[in-house]
Each structure stands twice: as structure tokens, then as C-alpha cells.
């Protein structure tokens, strides 16, 4: 006669990832207290209240999958991730006091669609990817992420996963894709995924990044000193205040080749700075030449993943910080790289003050997304190199710009031997010749960075 507990274990072992996720959500104890949004999340939520249906805070990633694909295993791997990460089962609602808080999704935690683009039509494939990335989220209903599998041919698919920034950051994209591929590999081979358990709950991770009041006050004093007398905007060459520039924009993608990347990487290593700082330095030098400004402030996003509870947790654990660089005389490559590297390191070290508090402290809270600066530089946490997993060949599929949150932005994605750069801009901020020039200038500067000083 079968013992009841043995029979129960056997029945649990037969559950699909979708069924396990539903069971886990149903059996989870109710939270002891409401989980409010972090300051960064609150700023995003407030923007959504002012511009409902906006796509400005969509966070998409897409990969092209070539080879024999098991669509059922894809679906089960997505459900496995939903059961593993509480943020993927969250929505945002207002409590009795009208404040936004996390709440569990009432219905399915996975929004997954499968569509087909016949005839290997690349233009139609791009439109399908873009449409999925742009579809608005309902914050109160949830879920705040979705996935679409688009079939171009029997052995050619694109998987596009779109998160709302309320539950994700740049770190999330890389983490999710790594875990998804591990889960898919197991499920497509008929095995149960065996990823290590998460070190903490989502609520614990959110609470772990709250900075003590004394430390926040210290960092806030630091930011007041750093930004004293700083310019409030970069006068981009094509920007005219009377243009009535909106949020529509475009992007230009270019790649620093192997030789250019190797030269810049060597120059950064010799000066003890990050590759991100090196590319930022070259970008600031281009801005200086075209604006005449030697004192420049840009913003960047820093993932606050210092607490162990956050390392393997999907969620929005980021903050925006200013980077102020007083540029040296033109041609002083060593000082350019050194000053930029020091400024980036300083910004990261004082990233524990919510950006809204920094803006308020320097009198720029009313400027919205362009507070402190109208130019942003970002580091992408997605592998840009080709990968192989579970019999598939994976390459990144570029998702077109959805909406531009700033006048100008540079997204930097380092690979093994190349650096992918995407220049994002609002309509009217740069003329066509400026767009072409920034590509030429950064490529030439990267190549020159590794050359001996003369």
C-alpha cells in the first residue's frame, strides 16, 4: 500500500512548471505588511499616472533562436521563472491611503503568445517584435511582464521578453535570460530545472536596499557639493528650445570593432578604470567639441545589487545618479580618461540617495526626466555575443527604440572583443551630420586611445 506522503511527493513531481507556479502562489502566506514601492519605483509609478499608457518605462530584450525549438518547453520555462521570482507575479495597486504598493496578480502570472511571420519576412518580423515591446501594461491588473515567441521559419524564432521597469532593471535582463536558458535546457531534455534556491524573498530584497538615514544624509551633502554651480543642461548642437521637442525619437547603432575595442580596453586597464568609463570619456569629449562646454553633467543608472539578497532576484533595484566631469584641455587623453573614471566611480559610491532627493536638493525637482541633465549614458547587462545552448544558436535581436526619455542617450553593451553602442535621441536634438560624426569620432578616438602617447 502506497504511503500518503510518498504518493503526494510523486504527484508534486509530475506537476508542470506552470502548475507549480500556480500552486506556490496559492499556498504563499499573505504578507505581514504592505510592501511599498522604493523611491525609484515610486518615480516610475508617478510618471505612469501622469502619462498613462506610456511605453517610456518598458524594458524589452529579444534573442534570435536558430535551431530546433520546443515551444512547449519555452512556455514551461517561462512559468518556471514566474514561480521562482515573486516580482513576476506582482502588480501595483493603491492602498486605502492612495499610496502605491505591491500586490499579487489575481490571474495568470505569464502573458505568453506565439505568432508566425511566414516567408522569412525580416520587415514583418521587426514589426512583430516592436508591437510586442510597445503594447502597454495595465499596472493594476498585471502581470508587469510578457513574452512573445515569433516564428520566422521552423528553425528560426525570436523570443521577445518585455518587462515594466517597475519590476525590472538592466541587471534583470541578463539574469532572466541566463535562468530561462538553463530552465529551457532542462525541460526540453525532459528534466526538471534544478536552479539553486533564491537566498531571500522579493520583499526581503526590496527592504535590503533601503539606505540608513544617516548614510543618505551624508551622500546628499556630497551631491550638493558635487553639483554646486553645475550647468543644468548640455546645449546640444541641433537643439532649439522653441522646437517643442516631444518624446518621439530614433536611434543609431554602431560597433567599435575588435582593434578599436582592444585599444580602448588596454588604455582603460592601464589607468585602472572601467571600459564603460572609457567609452563615456570619448562621448563627453565629442559633446565638448560640439557644444563648447568643458563642464559637463550626464546621468547614468546604477544597479544597487550590493546586498546579497538582491544578487539573484528579479526586480527594480536601481538608482539614477549624476556624473559631473570638468574636462581637461582638448588632446589630453590621460586626464580625460582619468577624470571621467574618477567621476563615474564617485557617482557609483554615492548611489544610495534616491535621484528625486538629489534633484530636490539642487532645485531641479520640477524638471522631470531631464532634471540634472538632458543626456544619459547607460551600461547594458545583456550578453551581446553569440551563444549556444540546448542545441540552439542564440544572438541578440535589437529591439527598436520605443520612446526617448532624454534628449540624448548612449547605451553601451560590451562584448568579448567588440562594443555595441546605441545612440538614442529625441527628434530635433541632432542633425544627420552630427549623428554620422559621433560614430566616426568615437571609432577614431577608441582606436587612438590604445596608441602610445606622443
N, C-alpha and C positions, 0 to 999 in steps of 0.2 A: 504493500500500500504506500502511495506517494505521500510524503510528509507535506503539510500545507505550505511551510516556508520554502521548501525546495521547489514546489510547484509554482509559487509566487515568483521566485527568482527566475525560473525558466520562462514564465510569461513576460516578466520585465525584460529579459534578454531578447525576446522576439519583437519588442516594440521598435518601430522605426524612429529615426531622429525626430520626425515631426510629432509622433505620438509622445515621445519622451519630453519634448519641449512643452507640449500642452499639459502633460501630467505635472511636470515640475512647476509650471506657472500656477496650476490649480492647487497644488499642495503647499505652495510657499506661504509661510505665515504672513499676516498683514504687518506692514511696517509699524514699529512702535511710535514713530513720529513722522510727520511730513518731511519729505526731502526737498528743501527749496533749491532753486537754481543758484549756481555760482554767479559771481559778478559778470563773468564773460557771457554765460548763458543768458543772464537777465538782459544784457545789452542786445543780444541777438533777438530774444523774445520781444523786447520793446520795439525794435526795428520792424519786426513782423506785424505788430499791432498797428504801426503807422503806415506800413505798405503791405497789406495782406495779399497773399498770393505771389509775393516776390520770389525770384529764384536766386537772389544775391547770395544767400547762405546755403545753397546746395553744394554738396561736396562729392562729386562723382569720380569714379575711376572705372576704366574699361580695359579688358585684356582680350586679345585675339587668341583663340584656341584652335590650333590646327592639329588634326588627327582624329581618331575615332573617339567620339564623346558619348558618355552615358548621361542623357538628360535627367533620368530619374535620380542618378547619384548626385547630380548638381542640385536638384531640388532637396534631397535629403541632407546634403552638406550645408545648405542654407538654413534648414530647420535646426540642424545640429548647432550652428553658430547662434541662432536665436535662443536656443535653450541654454547655451553656455554663457551668454552675455545679457545681463539684465537691461542694459541700455537699449538693446534691440527690441525689447518688449515694453518700452516706455512711450508715453505720450506726455504732453504738458497741458495742465488744466489750471484754472484759477480756484483757489480755496475760498472759504467763506469771507476772508478779508480782501479778496480781489488780487491776491498775490499768486504768481505762477509757481507751481510745484510739480514734481514728477508724479505720474500715476501709471498703473499697469494698463496695457492695451486690453480692451474688452474682447475683441475678436481675434482673428488670426494675426500672429506676430510676423508673418512673412508675406510680403506682396511680391509674388513671382509670376512673370509672364514669359511665354515662349512664342516668338513670332518668326516668320520666314521672309527673307528677301531673296526671291529667286533670280537666277540668271547672273549671279556674281556681279550685281549692280552696285559698285562702290558708292556712288552718289546716294542711292536709296539706302544703303547700309548706314552711311553717315547721318542721313535724316532720321533714321530709326533710333540710332544711338542718341542723337541730340534731343529727339522728342521724349525719350525716356528720362534723360537727365533734367529736362526742363519742366516736367509735369509737377505742378505744385503739391505740397504736402498739406494735410489737414492736421495742425498741431494738436488739437483737442481730441481728435479721433485716433490718430496714429495708424499704423506704425510710422516711425520717422525715418524709414529707410525702405528701399525696394531693390529688386534685381530683375533684369530682363536678359533672357538668352535669345540672341538673334542669329538665326541660321542662314548663312550665305550659301553653303553647299554641305553635302553630307559630312565632309571632313573639315569644315571651316565655319567657326562660330565666333561671335563676340559676346562676352558677358559684361554687361554694364551694371555696376552697383552704385546707387546714389544714396548718400546719407544726408540728413539735415545736419547742419553744424551744431545744432542743439545737443546732439548725441555723438558727435564725432569731431576729430581734428585730423591734421595731416598724419600723425602717428597711427591713427585708427586705420587708415587705408592700407598701409603696409602690414599691420598686424592682422587685419581681417583677411587679406589675400593669402598670407602665409598659412593661417589656420584653415581657411577654406580649402586650399590645395591639399593640405595634409588630410583633412576630413574626406575630401573627394577621392583621394588616392586610396584610402582605406575602404570606403563604401563601394567604389567601382570594382574593387577586388573581392567584395563580399565580406569584408571585415568591419568590425565596429571601431570607429575612431577612438584613439586612446591618447588624446592630448592630456597633459598634466592638469590637475585641478587648479582653478584660479586661487591666488593667495588670499583674496578678500572679496567681499561683496561690492557691488557697484556703489551702494550707499557709503560703505566704509572708505572706498577710494575717493569719492567726492569729498567726504569730510577730511581726508588725509591731506588735501592740498590747501586747506584753509590756513592762512598765514597768521601767526600771533600778532596782536595789535601793536606790540612794541616794535616788532620787526617791520611791519608795514609802515609805521610812523618814521622809522629810520630810513627806509628806502624812499619814502615820499619826500623827505628832506633832501635826499640825494638827487632826486629827479628835479626838484625846484632849482638846485644849483646847476645841474647839467643844462637845463633848458632856459636859464636866465639869459635874456637878450637874444634868444634864437629866432631865426626867421620863421614865420608861420606858414609859409608855402614855398614851393620851388616854382619859379616863373618859367614854365615850360615854353619852348620856342614857338609852338603853334597855338598856344592857349590865349584866348582873348576873353576877359571877364564878361563881355557883353554877348558871348556866343550862345548863352543859355544851354550849356552842355548838359546832356542828360546821362542816363546810365547805360545807354547802348554803346557798344564798343566793338573792338576787334582784337586780333592777336597776330603776332608774327612769331613763328617757331624757327629757331636756328640751332645749330650744334657746333660746339667747339670740338674740332677733330682731335685725333689721338696726339699729334705733335703739339698742338696748342694746349691741350689739357695737361700733357706731361710737363711742359714748360711752366705752366702756372702752378701745377701741383708742387713742383720742385721749389719754386720761389716761395710758396706758402710754407712748405715744410722747413725751409732754411730760416724763416722768420718766426716759426712757431705759431702760425695762425691757421685757421681752418680754410678749406677750399671755398666754402661759402663766403667767408670774409674776403678772399681774394677776388672772386667774381664781383662782389659788391663794390670793392675798391675800384675796379675797372669801370663799373657802371657809374659810380659817383664822379669819376674823372671825366667821363663822357658828358654827364649832366653839367659839370662845371664849365666845360668848353662851350656848351650851347646855351648856358644861362648867364654866365659871367659871375655866378655866385661861388664863393670859396667856402662859405659856411653853410653846410647842407644838413638837413634833418630828414631822414626817411623812417618808416616804421617797419617792423618785422614781427612775426608771430613766433612765440616761444612755447614749446610743449613743456608743461610743468609735470614732468614724469619722474621727479626726484624721489617721491615716496614709493617704497616697494609695492604698496597696494595698487599703484597705477600702472606698473610696467606692462602687465598683460591684460589690462582692462580696456575695453572699447568705451569711449566716452569723450566728452569735450573737456580736455584738461590743457587749455592753452590760455595765453595772455598776449596782448599786443604791447610792444614796447618801442620807444623811440631809439634811434641810433643817430647821434649827432657827431659829425666829423668836420673839423676845421682842416681843410685840405692844404697841403704844402704847396710850394711853388710847382708849377707845371714841369714835368720831367723828372721830379724827384721820386722815382719808383719805390725806393726803400721806405721813405717816410710815408708815402701813400698807403702802401700795404700795412706798414706798422701801425699807423694811426687808425686805419679802418679796423684792423684786427683787434686793437685795444678797445675801440668803441663798441664793437659787437660783443666782445667778452664782458665788458662792463654792463651792457644792456641785459645780457643773459643773467648776470649775477644779481641784478636788481629787478628781476621779472616777477617778484612776489607782490607787487602793488597792482590792483586792477587798473586797467587802462583808463576807465572812466574817472577814477580818483586822480590820476595824473593829469588828465585833461582839465578837471575842475580846479586843481591846484594851480595851474598856469593860465586859467581864464579862458579855456577853449572848449568847454563842455558843450557849447551851443553849435559847434561846427560839425557835429555828427561824425560820419565816417572819415571826413577829411581833417579831423582835429589833429593837431600837432604837425601833420604833413599830408600832402596830397599824393605822395609817392610811397610805394611799399615794395619791399624785397622779401621774397619767401624761399624757403628751402623745402623741397618736396621729399616726402618719406616713402616714395614708391620706386621700386627697382626698375630702372629703365633698360636693363639688359635682357636679352632673350634668355628664357628659362625652359627647362624640360622637366615635366612631372607627370606621372601616371600615364605615360605613353603619349602625352600631348606636348606640342611646341607652343610656348606662350610668349607673346610680345605685347608690349603696351600699345593700346589703341587710343590715340589722342582724342579727348573729348573737347569739342569746340567751346570757346568762351561763352558762358551763359549770361553773365551780367558783370559789368565792371564796377567794383566798389570804390575805386580810386581813379584819379586822373591817369596814373601810370603805375604799372607794376611789373616786376621781373620775377618770374618763377624759375628757380634753379634746381635742376634734377641731375645730380652727378651719377655717372655710370662707372663701369670698371675702367674704361680708357677714354671716355668721352663725357662731355657735359651738355645736357639738353637745356636750352634756355627758351622760355616763352615770354615775350614782351606783350603785356596786356594794356590796353589804352581805351580811354573814352573817346568818342568821336570828337574830332576837332582839336585835340591836345597836341598832336604831332602831324606834320605834313609828311607826304610819302617819302620825300628825300631824307627826312630825319629818320624814318623807320629803316630805310636802307643803310643809312650811315651808322646807326647804332650796331647793326650786325657786323659791318666791316670793321668798325672801331674796336669792338670787343674781341673779335677774332685776331686782329693785328696786335692788340695790347696783350692778349694771352700768349701769343707766340713770342712777343718781345720780352715778356716777364721772365722767361727762363734763360734769356741771353745774358752773357756776362756784362756787368756794368762797365761803361767806358768813360 
